Structure formats: C-alpha cells, structure tokens
Amino acid sequence: MIHSPQLSKSAPQTDGFAGHETVFVNEYTNGILDPNQPMLGPVRDGGHIVANTAPGCWGPMITPEIRGGHEVTRPVAVAGAQPGDAIAIRIKEITVTSLATASGNDQMMSGRFLGDPYVAGKCPECGTLYPKTVVQGIGPTAIRCANCGADASPFTFTNGYTIGFDGNRTLGVTLSQEIAEQIARQAKHFAAMPENSIQNSILTFAPHDLVGLVARMRPFMGQLGTTPSMPLPDSHNAGDFGAFLIGAPHEYAVTAEQLQQHRTDGHLDIDAVRAGAILICPVKAEGGGIYLGDMHAMQGDGEIAGHTADVAGTVTLQVHLLKGLA
C-alpha cells in the first residue's frame, strides 16, 4: 500500500509548509466531494501528484454504497492555495492498467433509488439507503444487498459489450459471451481494481451484445479538478449533471444559486483532458483539493450511449499555483 501524508482536519492545512515534492494517492471518496473532510498533502507549488485511479461510471453506478456516480481520488491540497486563487494542472502521463472493461446503454431500475440513481441508491426490499452490497455469481442480477439479499443495483444494461485490451493498451476488441463470462468470474483482476476501491466491477455483468468490433485506445480523464466549496456528489460537480441536485429529494439537494456558487466543474468528460493538456481550475476551498478519476480508455466527441469504456489506471500531474487569478 502506498501511504500519503495526511493533513490535520483542525489545523490550517497549508500554512508555513512549502509542501511535498510528490504526493502518492490510492485512497478514494465515497462519491462526495466534501471540503470539510481532511485532504492529503499538501503538495508544493510546482510539485507532482501520482494517483492510481479506479474506474468511474458503471462500477460506481452498480455500487449503491457510493454516493456520487464515480469513485474519485481523495483530494490533495496545494500549499498556499486559498479561495480566489487558481491552480494550473498539467497532465504529464496517463496509463491504463485495466485488462478489460464493459459498458453500454443504461436503464435505471425503478424502486432502487431516491430521486437520483447516481447519488441515492436504495435497496428495493429492506429500504436501506446507500446499502452495502455483495456479489453473488455473474450477470446483471449479481449485485445483492448485504442486509437482505435483494437485487440492489440501481442500473442495468439495455445493451452492452465487454471489451478486452491488447498488452500495450493501444487497441480494444469487443468479446463473445463465452469470454465475457470467463472475465466476469475474475472481474476485479481484469479491471485491475485498486485495493482501496469499494466498487463492484461492471465486468461482473458480462454484457456481450456487440462482438468483434475493434477500436483504438486514447485514454483521458473524465474527472479532474478542484474541490467544490460545499459537499457535492462527484459526477454532479458540473453545470449539466449538477442540475439534477436542484430541489432533489435526497440529502445532497441544492438550490440553483448554491450550485452556481460552489461547483468547480471537475466533471468534464471531454477527450481533450489527456496527457499534455493543462487545466486552469478555480480554488473555492482552502488548499484547492485536486481530485481525479473516471479514466476513459477511449471516446469520440461525446458519449453516445451515455457512458464510455471506464478503466483503472495511473496518472501523473504537475501543479502550479496561480495567486488571485480565479
């Protein structure tokens, strides 16, 4: 296990310390970006963050214990960063570690969520919110409530595929039912699931509607940014998805004014957020709180099916503090 420096929750997070040269991250949130929770670091101005990211979208979507639709890394503070500043984040390297993944078009499962299936999963039998789950077998009914045993995934596929990658992670090919089911029985291995991730692997579902299609891999980050100034579900830290929080029936509901004031738009989902790119991100919480996740193996100019090929991987970032820019 890689250990990262942790900040005291009560002490000033960045005062009087220039920060670490490199902060290694293999810890994850429960789906909520919360500026009140302790951050890792701080990393120095000009320093590096090296993270092992967990798959986004489908895995967290079938894990109702996760409250944000993704499973992003625990935020890292940047020394000296204060609200009103900005942070330039340079993506130096993105490496896919998964051997395979699965994706497709989703269908929400009625009765298994409170208002928003990405944020407030609920067991349809015992009514537990954010229930812990266990995996029993393979296929779309394998995710079971740990409390009562009911099928508890808030999502399923209308149509989907399993895709395997070549050894150099340059190409992927969609797989047959037989191979998809073999992979499903070792889902976490083929997903290269990080040891601290709690998500159920979507490979467990073994979708196989599309077979023999080859696509190139061009990995990028679906989530990369700074922590909002109020607790927000990670996938809803954006102007579009964030709208689903306005007046929602669950505990993470916000007003339109709160969303506009506090969000930092870290959920970008555009394929330009790849190695070599530089993002300028606003600081709205002390330390900035850089987080990342939702690595995509490939994507065009949009997500036609609503989701793309979510993978685990390693990412190296370099950060530069821009005082008073935001």
VOBA-1610 file (N, C-alpha, C; in pm, whole numbers, padded with zeros to 5 digits, always signed):
BEGIN
Met+00084-00119+00000Met+00000+00000+00000Met+00087+00124+00000Ile+00051+00223-00080Ile+00124+00349-00084Ile+00065+00441+00021His+00147+00498+00105His+00099+00587+00209His+00123+00731+00167Ser+00022+00816+00190Ser+00034+00957+00157Ser+00025+01040+00283Pro+00095+01153+00290Pro+00082+01240+00406Pro-00063+01287+00420Gln-00111+01296+00542Gln-00248+01339+00567Gln-00247+01465+00651Leu-00334+01557+00616Leu-00343+01682+00689Leu-00434+01667+00810Ser-00407+01744+00912Ser-00497+01751+01026Ser-00624+01823+00985Lys-00738+01773+01031Lys-00865+01836+00996Lys-00880+01970+01065Ser-00823+01984+01184Ser-00845+02105+01262Ser-00739+02211+01239Ala-00617+02170+01205Ala-00509+02266+01188Ala-00515+02331+01050Pro-00459+02452+01033Pro-00450+02510+00899Pro-00378+02414+00806Gln-00430+02397+00686Gln-00384+02288+00603Gln-00256+02317+00526Thr-00227+02442+00497Thr-00112+02469+00412Thr-00018+02574+00468Asp-00052+02637+00581Asp+00029+02748+00632Asp+00166+02700+00680Gly+00270+02774+00643Gly+00403+02753+00698Gly+00475+02630+00648Phe+00427+02566+00544Phe+00492+02447+00492Phe+00490+02454+00341Ala+00606+02440+00279Ala+00615+02455+00134Ala+00551+02340+00059Gly+00527+02228+00128Gly+00460+02116+00065Gly+00555+02007+00019His+00499+01891-00008His+00576+01775-00053His+00605+01786-00203Glu+00718+01733-00242Glu+00752+01730-00385Glu+00653+01642-00462Thr+00621+01525-00404Thr+00529+01432-00470Thr+00434+01374-00366Val+00306+01371-00398Val+00206+01307-00314Val+00148+01189-00392Phe+00157+01070-00333Phe+00104+00949-00395Phe-00036+00922-00339Val-00129+00888-00428Val-00269+00875-00387Val-00325+00740-00432Asn-00376+00663-00336Asn-00454+00544-00370Asn-00571+00529-00273Glu-00627+00643-00234Glu-00746+00647-00150Glu-00857+00717-00227Tyr-00982+00683-00191Tyr-01096+00730-00269Tyr-01205+00784-00177Thr-01288+00871-00232Thr-01401+00923-00156Thr-01517+00823-00166Asn-01624+00853-00093Asn-01747+00773-00103Asn-01840+00828-00211Gly-01784+00910-00299Gly-01863+00972-00405Gly-01897+01117-00376Ile-01869+01163-00254Ile-01899+01301-00217Ile-01770+01380-00205Leu-01765+01492-00277Leu-01654+01587-00265Leu-01689+01684-00153Asp-01618+01673-00042Asp-01656+01748+00078Asp-01537+01832+00125Pro-01547+01965+00116Pro-01434+02049+00158Pro-01408+02043+00308Asn-01501+01986+00385Asn-01484+01976+00529Asn-01404+01853+00571Gln-01379+01763+00478Gln-01302+01643+00507Gln-01152+01672+00489Pro-01066+01605+00567Pro-00922+01630+00553Pro-00871+01589+00415Met-00781+01670+00362Met-00719+01643+00234Met-00583+01577+00255Leu-00533+01514+00153Leu-00396+01465+00152Leu-00302+01581+00119Gly-00170+01557+00140Gly-00072+01658+00108Gly-00034+01744+00227Pro+00001+01872+00201Pro-00010+01941+00073Pro+00108+01911-00020Val+00082+01925-00149Val+00187+01920-00249Val+00237+02062-00270Arg+00365+02077-00297Arg+00420+02211-00315Arg+00379+02268-00451Asp+00386+02399-00461Asp+00369+02467-00589Asp+00478+02417-00684Gly+00440+02360-00796Gly+00535+02300-00889Gly+00560+02153-00866Gly+00498+02097-00760Gly+00516+01956-00728Gly+00424+01865-00808His+00427+01737-00772His+00358+01635-00850His+00259+01554-00765Ile+00155+01508-00831Ile+00060+01413-00774Ile+00062+01289-00862Val+00082+01174-00801Val+00078+01046-00873Val-00035+00964-00814Ala-00132+00930-00896Ala-00253+00864-00845Ala-00283+00735-00919Asn-00334+00638-00844Asn-00391+00516-00901Asn-00542+00534-00898Thr-00603+00554-01013Thr-00745+00584-01018Thr-00828+00458-01041Ala-00948+00458-00983Ala-01044+00349-01000Ala-01136+00380-01118Pro-01196+00278-01179Pro-01292+00306-01287Pro-01406+00395-01239Gly-01459+00475-01330Gly-01574+00559-01299Gly-01701+00502-01359Cys-01805+00578-01355Cys-01934+00544-01415Cys-01985+00407-01375Trp-01975+00307-01463Trp-02051+00184-01445Trp-02023+00112-01314Gly-01898+00100-01272Gly-01872+00032-01145Gly-01941+00101-01029Pro-01916+00230-01007Pro-01988+00301-00902Pro-02140+00303-00922Met-02186+00304-01046Met-02330+00306-01071Met-02400+00180-01022Ile-02329+00068-01016Ile-02389-00056-00966Ile-02343-00085-00822Thr-02291+00019-00756Thr-02247+00009-00617Thr-02319+00117-00538Pro-02438+00092-00487Pro-02517+00199-00425Pro-02456+00257-00299Glu-02355+00193-00243Glu-02284+00250-00129Glu-02209+00377-00168Ile-02171+00388-00296Ile-02101+00507-00348Ile-02206+00610-00386Arg-02189+00733-00340Arg-02296+00833-00346Arg-02278+00939-00454Gly-02193+00912-00553Gly-02170+01019-00649Gly-02170+00980-00794Gly-02181+00852-00825Gly-02175+00811-00964Gly-02035+00780-01013His-01934+00824-00937His-01795+00793-00965His-01727+00756-00834Glu-01602+00716-00842Glu-01523+00688-00722Glu-01388+00756-00743Val-01386+00887-00716Val-01267+00967-00745Val-01168+00960-00629Thr-01047+01008-00654Thr-00944+01006-00552Thr-00972+01107-00442Arg-00918+01077-00326Arg-00925+01171-00215Arg-00848+01298-00254Pro-00906+01416-00232Pro-00842+01540-00278Pro-00707+01566-00212Val-00621+01633-00288Val-00487+01671-00243Val-00481+01823-00236Ala-00437+01875-00121Ala-00420+02019-00106Ala-00292+02065-00174Val-00296+02188-00223Val-00177+02254-00278Val-00135+02361-00178Ala-00009+02359-00137Ala+00040+02452-00035Ala+00015+02596-00077Gly-00048+02671+00012Gly-00071+02813-00011Gly-00197+02847-00088Ala-00270+02747-00137Ala-00389+02775-00218Ala-00504+02824-00131Gln-00562+02937-00168Gln-00673+02996-00096Gln-00785+03031-00194Pro-00910+03037-00146Pro-01019+03078-00234Pro-00988+03209-00304Gly-01015+03213-00433Gly-00980+03327-00516Gly-00857+03303-00601Asp-00779+03199-00566Asp-00665+03160-00648Asp-00712+03064-00758Ala-00619+03021-00839Ala-00643+02915-00937Ala-00522+02821-00936Ile-00542+02700-00986Ile-00434+02602-00996Ile-00426+02553-01139Ala-00307+02560-01196Ala-00283+02502-01328Ala-00241+02357-01307Ile-00314+02266-01368Ile-00287+02123-01356Ile-00239+02071-01491Arg-00115+02027-01496Arg-00058+01971-01619Arg-00065+01818-01611Ile-00126+01756-01710Ile-00133+01610-01715Ile-00007+01560-01785Lys+00081+01497-01708Lys+00208+01452-01765Lys+00200+01311-01821Glu+00118+01226-01759Glu+00111+01087-01807Glu-00020+01024-01763Ile-00080+00945-01852Ile-00197+00863-01822Ile-00169+00722-01873Thr-00178+00624-01786Thr-00153+00485-01823Thr-00270+00398-01782Val-00330+00328-01876Val-00438+00235-01846Val-00379+00108-01786Thr-00436+00062-01674Thr-00391-00064-01614Thr-00492-00177-01629Ser-00618-00145-01656Ser-00719-00249-01675Ser-00686-00336-01796Leu-00722-00463-01787Leu-00708-00556-01899Leu-00835-00561-01982Ala-00946-00521-01922Ala-01076-00525-01989Ala-01172-00433-01916Thr-01283-00400-01983Thr-01390-00327-01918Thr-01520-00361-01990Ala-01629-00305-01940Ala-01760-00326-02002Ala-01837-00196-01997Ser-01925-00177-02093Ser-02006-00056-02096Ser-02128-00081-02184Gly-02205+00025-02206Gly-02325+00013-02287Gly-02427+00118-02249Asn-02548+00097-02294Asn-02657+00190-02266Asn-02727+00150-02137Asp-02753+00250-02050Asp-02806+00218-01918Asp-02957+00228-01909Gln-03011+00157-01811Gln-03151+00168-01774Gln-03160+00179-01622Met-03227+00283-01573Met-03247+00299-01430Met-03348+00196-01382Met-03325+00144-01261Met-03411+00040-01205Met-03508+00103-01106Ser-03634+00106-01142Ser-03737+00169-01059Ser-03740+00107-00919Gly-03756+00193-00819Gly-03765+00148-00681Gly-03632+00127-00612Arg-03521+00153-00683Arg-03389+00126-00626Arg-03308+00252-00601Phe-03376+00366-00594Phe-03306+00491-00566Phe-03407+00595-00518Leu-03354+00697-00453Leu-03435+00807-00403Leu-03407+00929-00489Gly-03485+00945-00594Gly-03474+01063-00678Gly-03365+01060-00782Asp-03248+01004-00749Asp-03132+01008-00838Asp-03052+00880-00820Pro-03048+00792-00921Pro-02979+00663-00904Pro-02827+00675-00893Tyr-02770+00788-00937Tyr-02626+00807-00924Tyr-02587+00844-00780Val-02680+00904-00708Val-02648+00965-00579Val-02709+00891-00461Ala-02830+00843-00475Ala-02904+00792-00359Ala-02963+00655-00388Gly-02873+00555-00400Gly-02919+00418-00420Gly-02993+00367-00297Lys-03092+00281-00321Lys-03176+00229-00213Lys-03211+00084-00242Cys-03207+00000-00140Cys-03248-00139-00158Cys-03399-00145-00178Pro-03447-00215-00281Pro-03592-00220-00306Pro-03669-00305-00206Glu-03599-00388-00130Glu-03667-00476-00034Glu-03663-00419+00108Cys-03545-00396+00162Cys-03536-00350+00302Cys-03536-00199+00314Gly-03522-00127+00201Gly-03531+00019+00202Gly-03406+00090+00248Thr-03296+00018+00270Thr-03173+00080+00317Thr-03117+00175+00212Leu-03087+00299+00253Leu-03020+00393+00164Leu-02870+00363+00162Tyr-02809+00378+00047Tyr-02665+00354+00028Tyr-02625+00216+00081Pro-02697+00111+00046Pro-02668-00019+00108Pro-02533-00076+00065Lys-02466-00142+00157Lys-02351-00223+00120Lys-02402-00341+00039Thr-02319-00389-00053Thr-02361-00499-00140Thr-02255-00608-00145Val-02298-00725-00188Val-02208-00837-00214Val-02236-00887-00354Val-02136-00952-00413Val-02150-01007-00548Val-02176-01157-00535Gln-02287-01200-00596Gln-02322-01342-00597Gln-02334-01388-00742Gly-02232-01460-00789Gly-02234-01508-00926Gly-02198-01399-01024Ile-02247-01414-01148Ile-02222-01315-01252Ile-02354-01279-01318Gly-02351-01174-01400Gly-02471-01131-01469Gly-02536-01011-01403Pro-02639-00956-01465Pro-02698-00829-01419Pro-02777-00838-01288Thr-02796-00957-01233Thr-02864-00969-01103Thr-02767-01011-00993Ala-02638-00996-01017Ala-02537-01046-00922Ala-02514-00954-00803Ile-02556-00828-00811Ile-02528-00731-00704Ile-02641-00738-00603Arg-02609-00785-00482Arg-02710-00812-00381Arg-02689-00728-00255Cys-02799-00683-00198Cys-02795-00608-00072Cys-02735-00697+00036Ala-02633-00647+00105Ala-02569-00725+00211Ala-02661-00745+00330Asn-02762-00660+00343Asn-02854-00668+00456Asn-02963-00773+00437Cys-03024-00775+00315Cys-03140-00863+00296Cys-03126-00958+00177Gly-03024-00939+00093Gly-03002-01029-00019Gly-03074-00993-00147Ala-03147-00882-00150Ala-03222-00844-00269Ala-03129-00793-00379Asp-03172-00809-00504Asp-03103-00748-00618Asp-03109-00597-00599Ala-02993-00532-00589Ala-02991-00393-00543Ala-02920-00296-00636Ser-02881-00337-00756Ser-02814-00244-00846Ser-02913-00139-00896Pro-02880-00010-00886Pro-02971+00093-00936Pro-02977+00101-01089Phe-02885+00031-01157Phe-02879+00036-01303Phe-02863-00104-01361Thr-02905-00118-01487Thr-02873-00235-01566Thr-02848-00189-01709Phe-02812-00282-01796Phe-02792-00251-01937Phe-02920-00274-02016Thr-02947-00188-02115Thr-03040-00226-02221Thr-02963-00306-02325Asn-02845-00257-02359Asn-02749-00328-02444Asn-02610-00292-02397Gly-02517-00386-02410Gly-02383-00358-02363Gly-02280-00449-02426Tyr-02154-00425-02393Tyr-02043-00501-02450Tyr-01932-00513-02347Thr-01853-00617-02362Thr-01727-00633-02288Thr-01614-00616-02387Ile-01514-00539-02347Ile-01403-00510-02438Ile-01271-00546-02370Gly-01188-00622-02442Gly-01056-00659-02392Gly-00949-00579-02464Phe-00839-00551-02394Phe-00732-00467-02447Phe-00608-00549-02480Asp-00532-00502-02578Asp-00405-00567-02608Asp-00303-00533-02500Gly-00190-00605-02500Gly-00092-00589-02395Gly-00031-00451-02386Asn-00025-00380-02498Asn+00031-00246-02499Asn-00073-00138-02473Arg-00198-00178-02453Arg-00309-00085-02428Arg-00320+00018-02541Thr-00319-00033-02663Thr-00336+00055-02779Thr-00466+00027-02853Leu-00520-00097-02839Leu-00642-00137-02908Leu-00732-00214-02812Gly-00862-00209-02841Gly-00958-00291-02770Gly-01047-00363-02870Val-01097-00482-02833Val-01188-00556-02918Val-01303-00609-02831Thr-01425-00597-02881Thr-01540-00645-02805Thr-01550-00797-02815Leu-01594-00860-02705Leu-01576-01003-02685Leu-01707-01081-02687Ser-01694-01210-02710Ser-01809-01301-02715Ser-01864-01328-02576Gln-01982-01389-02571Gln-02044-01423-02443Gln-01954-01515-02361Glu-01897-01615-02425Glu-01813-01711-02352Glu-01696-01643-02284Ile-01627-01556-02358Ile-01510-01490-02300Ile-01553-01385-02197Ala-01662-01313-02226Ala-01711-01214-02130Ala-01745-01279-01996Glu-01804-01397-02000Glu-01840-01466-01876Glu-01717-01520-01804Gln-01616-01561-01878Gln-01490-01602-01813Gln-01427-01484-01740Ile-01426-01369-01805Ile-01372-01248-01743Ile-01454-01209-01621Ala-01586-01221-01631Ala-01675-01181-01521Ala-01643-01257-01392Arg-01598-01379-01404Arg-01567-01460-01285Arg-01438-01415-01217Gln-01359-01334-01286Gln-01238-01274-01228Gln-01241-01123-01252Ala-01355-01064-01226Ala-01380-00926-01268Ala-01279-00827-01211Lys-01250-00836-01083Lys-01160-00736-01024Lys-01018-00750-01077His-00977-00872-01109His-00845-00892-01168His-00837-00824-01304Phe-00934-00850-01390Phe-00930-00794-01525Phe-00952-00643-01525Ala-01023-00593-01424Ala-01041-00449-01411Ala-00918-00381-01352Ala-00823-00460-01298Ala-00708-00405-01223Ala-00759-00310-01115Met-00859-00357-01040Met-00924-00273-00940Met-00826-00236-00829Pro-00808-00107-00801Pro-00719-00068-00690Pro-00765-00128-00558Glu-00670-00158-00472Glu-00701-00233-00350Glu-00793-00159-00255Asn-00795-00026-00259Asn-00881+00050-00168Asn-01016+00088-00230Ser-01039+00048-00353Ser-01169+00074-00416Ser-01275-00018-00356Ile-01397+00035-00341Ile-01507-00047-00289Ile-01611-00080-00396Gln-01590-00036-00519Gln-01692-00056-00621Gln-01700-00201-00668Asn-01819-00238-00714Asn-01838-00365-00784Asn-01796-00345-00929Ser-01721-00438-00983Ser-01677-00423-01122Ser-01791-00449-01218Ile-01806-00362-01317Ile-01909-00381-01418Ile-01881-00503-01505Leu-01758-00551-01505Leu-01729-00675-01578Leu-01811-00792-01526Thr-01857-00783-01402Thr-01941-00888-01343Thr-02067-00913-01425Phe-02118-00810-01492Phe-02243-00823-01568Phe-02224-00901-01698Ala-02102-00909-01749Ala-02069-00985-01870Ala-02157-00951-01991Pro-02178-00823-02023Pro-02256-00790-02142Pro-02183-00833-02269His-02258-00870-02374His-02192-00926-02493His-02275-00906-02620Asp-02344-00793-02629Asp-02432-00769-02745Asp-02355-00728-02870Leu-02233-00681-02853Leu-02154-00632-02966Leu-02023-00709-02966Val-01997-00786-03073Val-01882-00876-03074Val-01792-00847-03194Gly-01662-00842-03170Gly-01565-00833-03280Gly-01539-00694-03332Leu-01579-00591-03259Leu-01553-00454-03302Leu-01421-00406-03241Val-01333-00352-03325Val-01202-00306-03280Val-01201-00154-03274Ala-01142-00099-03167Ala-01131+00046-03153Ala-00996+00080-03093Arg-00942+00195-03132Arg-00815+00240-03075Arg-00838+00292-02934Met-00732+00294-02855Met-00737+00350-02720Met-00667+00485-02718Arg-00736+00585-02664Arg-00678+00718-02643Arg-00727+00766-02506Pro-00660+00724-02398Pro-00712+00748-02264Pro-00712+00896-02225Phe-00811+00931-02145Phe-00821+01066-02090Phe-00899+01059-01959Met-00903+01172-01889Met-00968+01177-01758Met-01106+01241-01770Gly-01208+01168-01727Gly-01343+01225-01725Gly-01363+01321-01610Gln-01287+01300-01501Gln-01293+01387-01383Gln-01153+01435-01349Leu-01136+01566-01341Leu-01012+01626-01295Leu-01040+01771-01259Gly-01011+01807-01135Gly-01037+01944-01096Gly-01013+01968-00949Thr-01078+02071-00897Thr-01063+02113-00758Thr-01194+02090-00683Thr-01183+02084-00551Thr-01296+02052-00465Thr-01394+02169-00456Pro-01524+02142-00469Pro-01622+02250-00452Pro-01626+02298-00307Ser-01687+02414-00286Ser-01688+02474-00152Ser-01807+02432-00067Met-01884+02334-00112Met-01983+02266-00030Met-01986+02121-00074Pro-02033+02028+00010Pro-02036+01888-00031Pro-02125+01866-00154Leu-02066+01805-00257Leu-02140+01774-00380Leu-02103+01634-00426Pro-02200+01558-00479Pro-02166+01431-00544Pro-02071+01455-00660Asp-01970+01370-00675Asp-01862+01398-00770Asp-01910+01414-00914Ser-01996+01325-00961Ser-02040+01335-01101Ser-02131+01455-01124His-02181+01515-01016His-02270+01631-01027His-02197+01763-01004Asn-02064+01757-00997Asn-01983+01879-00987Asn-01964+01936-01127Ala-02076+01979-01184Ala-02078+02028-01322Ala-02210+02101-01345Gly-02211+02185-01447Gly-02332+02261-01474Gly-02446+02178-01527Asp-02414+02070-01603Asp-02522+01989-01661Asp-02575+01887-01560Phe-02491+01793-01517Phe-02535+01693-01420Phe-02575+01757-01288Gly-02511+01867-01253Gly-02543+01933-01127Gly-02687+01977-01118Ala-02750+02000-01232Ala-02889+02045-01232Ala-02982+01944-01167Phe-02942+01816-01166Phe-03026+01713-01103Phe-03028+01725-00950Leu-02938+01804-00894Leu-02937+01825-00748Leu-03036+01931-00704Ile-03079+02015-00797Ile-03166+02128-00761Ile-03303+02076-00719Gly-03337+02098-00592Gly-03466+02054-00540Gly-03480+01904-00528Ala-03370+01829-00527Ala-03376+01683-00520Ala-03430+01636-00385Pro-03486+01513-00378Pro-03546+01464-00254Pro-03446+01402-00156His-03318+01397-00192His-03218+01335-00104His-03138+01442-00031Glu-03045+01398+00054Glu-02974+01490+00144Glu-02875+01581+00074Tyr-02844+01557-00053Tyr-02746+01639-00123Tyr-02813+01741-00216Ala-02939+01770-00192Ala-03011+01870-00271Ala-02951+02008-00251Val-02955+02088-00358Val-02907+02226-00353Val-03006+02316-00425Thr-02987+02445-00408Thr-03059+02542-00489Thr-02975+02576-00612Ala-03036+02639-00709Ala-02962+02680-00828Ala-02850+02777-00791Glu-02878+02864-00695Glu-02778+02961-00652Glu-02659+02892-00584Gln-02687+02792-00502Gln-02579+02719-00436Gln-02492+02645-00538Leu-02555+02582-00635Leu-02480+02509-00736Leu-02386+02603-00811Gln-02437+02718-00851Gln-02356+02814-00925Gln-02239+02865-00841Gln-02264+02887-00713Gln-02163+02943-00625Gln-02053+02844-00590His-02089+02718-00569His-01996+02623-00508His-01930+02525-00604Arg-01989+02494-00718Arg-01933+02392-00807Arg-01804+02442-00871Thr-01719+02346-00908Thr-01592+02379-00973Thr-01577+02310-01110Asp-01680+02239-01154Asp-01685+02181-01289Asp-01573+02082-01316Gly-01544+01996-01218Gly-01440+01895-01238Gly-01482+01778-01324His-01614+01761-01344His-01664+01651-01428His-01678+01703-01570Leu-01572+01686-01648Leu-01566+01743-01783Leu-01611+01645-01891Asp-01561+01521-01885Asp-01597+01418-01982Asp-01571+01460-02127Ile-01461+01529-02151Ile-01422+01560-02288Ile-01285+01501-02315Asp-01266+01454-02438Asp-01146+01375-02467Asp-01020+01459-02481Ala-01030+01591-02465Ala-00911+01676-02467Ala-00834+01671-02335Val-00894+01613-02231Val-00830+01610-02099Val-00737+01489-02092Arg-00634+01492-02175Arg-00542+01379-02187Arg-00399+01427-02163Ala-00304+01336-02171Ala-00164+01370-02146Ala-00121+01487-02234Gly-00057+01585-02172Gly-00013+01705-02241Gly-00104+01824-02219Ala-00228+01800-02175Ala-00322+01909-02152Ala-00291+01982-02022Ile-00330+02109-02016Ile-00320+02189-01894Ile-00458+02245-01863Leu-00506+02222-01741Leu-00634+02274-01696Leu-00609+02387-01596Ile-00684+02495-01608Ile-00681+02604-01510Ile-00808+02592-01427Cys-00791+02562-01298Cys-00905+02527-01212Cys-00918+02627-01098Pro-01041+02668-01067Pro-01061+02766-00959Pro-01041+02703-00822Val-00991+02782-00728Val-00982+02739-00588Val-01101+02798-00513Lys-01187+02710-00463Lys-01303+02756-00385Lys-01300+02705-00242Ala-01208+02612-00213Ala-01189+02561-00077Ala-01042+02575-00042Glu-01011+02597+00084Glu-00872+02611+00126Glu-00791+02489+00083Gly-00678+02514+00018Gly-00594+02405-00032Gly-00627+02362-00173Gly-00741+02403-00223Gly-00780+02367-00360Gly-00843+02230-00369Gly-00772+02129-00320Gly-00827+01993-00319Gly-00835+01931-00457Ile-00721+01899-00517Ile-00720+01838-00651Ile-00762+01692-00641Tyr-00858+01656-00723Tyr-00905+01517-00727Tyr-00915+01473-00872Leu-00919+01342-00894Leu-00927+01290-01030Leu-00987+01150-01030Gly-01030+01108-01148Gly-01088+00975-01163Gly-01162+00964-01294Asp-01242+00858-01306Asp-01325+00837-01425Asp-01240+00834-01552Met-01128+00759-01548Met-01045+00746-01667Met-01122+00670-01775His-01117+00722-01897His-01181+00659-02012His-01074+00604-02105Ala-01092+00482-02151Ala-00996+00424-02244Ala-01005+00487-02381Met-01124+00534-02415Met-01147+00591-02549Met-01280+00665-02548Gln-01294+00759-02637Gln-01421+00830-02654Gln-01407+00923-02773Gly-01515+00945-02845Gly-01515+01043-02951Gly-01548+01180-02896Asp-01629+01254-02968Asp-01664+01389-02925Asp-01781+01390-02826Gly-01829+01274-02789Gly-01938+01266-02691Gly-01955+01122-02647Glu-02051+01101-02558Glu-02080+00966-02509Glu-02218+00926-02561Ile-02221+00865-02679Ile-02347+00837-02748Ile-02438+00750-02664Ala-02381+00650-02596Ala-02461+00558-02515Ala-02477+00609-02372Gly-02425+00728-02343Gly-02432+00780-02207Gly-02308+00751-02126His-02230+00651-02168His-02109+00611-02095His-02008+00559-02196Thr-01882+00559-02154Thr-01778+00505-02241Thr-01703+00394-02167Ala-01584+00361-02213Ala-01508+00248-02160Ala-01427+00293-02039Asp-01482+00273-01920Asp-01420+00320-01796Asp-01314+00221-01749Val-01197+00272-01711Val-01084+00186-01676Val-01011+00239-01553Ala-00934+00149-01492Ala-00839+00189-01388Ala-00708+00230-01453Gly-00629+00308-01380Gly-00502+00348-01437Gly-00418+00428-01339Thr-00304+00473-01388Thr-00216+00561-01310Thr-00200+00692-01384Val-00191+00799-01306Val-00187+00934-01363Val-00081+01015-01289Thr-00003+01091-01363Thr+00094+01184-01305Thr+00056+01326-01343Leu+00042+01411-01242Leu+00007+01551-01261Leu+00117+01640-01204Gln+00132+01758-01262Gln+00214+01863-01201Gln+00126+01984-01179Val+00142+02049-01064Val+00052+02159-01028Val+00129+02288-01009His+00066+02398-01048His+00124+02531-01030His+00016+02623-00974Leu+00047+02691-00866Leu-00047+02781-00801Leu-00045+02917-00870Leu-00163+02968-00901Leu-00178+03099-00966Leu-00254+03188-00869Lys-00184+03273-00798Lys-00245+03353-00693Lys-00338+03460-00751Gly-00459+03465-00694Gly-00553+03571-00726Gly-00611+03568-00865Leu-00601+03454-00935Leu-00644+03450-01075Leu-00792+03422-01090Ala-00849+03340-01000Ala-00988+03296-01018Ala-01085+03412-01004
//
